[in-house]
């Protein structure tokens, strides 16, 4: 019986529990380092460069975006993938003297960023 109990504890210790969005340090760090300058720490388009892009940086906590996120859960990740070298984001950064170093995205980074942002967005009112 003791052996079975010890084995069960060993198996449970190997299992990973999913992180809540607040505990997702990698996702939060990626967001703060790469996104907050425009989207703001609140993800409402309140960053220092939010009004310097054309069109202005959107508020991602609106009901319209929440619906979009619900209908298309990959919208955050696809936005990062589709625009790493696009015109709008790098142009806004360049014109305002902001240098964000290139980043070699890993699949886990996309998952973490998506989990963090989705959690903050869906929790906002």
N, C-alpha and C positions, 0 to 999 in steps of 0.2 A: 504494500500500500504506500509506504514512504517513497519507494522507487518510482511508482506511478505519479505521485504528487510532484516529486522533484523533476521528473521528465516533463510533466505538464508545465511547470514553471519555466523550464528551459526553453520549451517550444514557444511559450507566450513571450518570453523575453526577446526572441528572435523576430517576432512579428512586429512590423512597423505600424503604428497608428498614423492615420493621415493628419497632417498639420492643419490647424485652423488657420484662417487667413492672417490672423494677428500674430501667429507664431512663425509664419513663413518669412523668415529673415532674409533669405536670398531674394524672394520676390519683392519684398519691401525695399531692400537695398538697390536692386535693379531699377525699381520705379523711381526712387529718390535720386539716384545718380543719372538716370537716362531720360526720365519723363517729366519729373516735377518742375523743371525749369519753365515748361510751358503749361502743363496741366495743373500745376500747383499741388501742394501736399494733400489737399482735400479732393483732388481729381475733378474739380469743378471748373477748370480752365482759368485758374487764378494765379498762375505762375508769373514770374517776372517778364517772360516773353509772350504771354498769352495774347495780348492785343497788338503785338508787333508782327504777327503773321497775317496773311491775307488768303483765306478768311481767318478770323480770329480762332484761337484754340477753343474747341467746344467743351461744354460742361458735360462730362460723361455720367453724371448722376441724374440726369433728367429721366422722366418716365419714358420718353421716346427711345433713349439709348438703352434703358433697362429692358424695354420690349425687344429691341434689336439684339441685345445680349442673350435674352431668353430664346429668341427665335434662331439665333446664329451664335452659339456659344464660342465659336472660334474667332469672333470679330476682333478681339483685342490682339490675339497672336497674328492674325492675317494682316492687321494694320502695321505691325512691326515688320513682318516679313516683306510685305509689298512696298514698303517705303524706306528701306535702309539707305538707299542711294537716290531716292526720288528727289524732286525739286523742292517741295515746300519746306520740309523740316530742315535739311542741311542749309538751304538758302536763308531761312530765318535765323538759324544759329550763326552762320557766317556773317550776315549783315549786322548782327549785334555783338560780334566779337566773342561768342561763346564757343569754346572748343570742348567737345565731348569725344574722347578717344574712341577709335574703332573697338568693337567688341566681338569676340568669337562666340556667338550664341550657341548654347547647347540645348538639346531638347528639354532637359530638366529646367533650364532657365526660362524657356517659354511657358512650361507648365507652372513654375513658381510665380512668374509675373502674372499670368492669367488668373491663377488662384488668388493671389493677393488683391489684384485690382477688382476682380469679380466680387470678392468678399466686401471690399470697401464700397463699391458701387451699389451692391444689393442691400447693404446695411444702411446706406444713406437715405434720407427722407426727401 
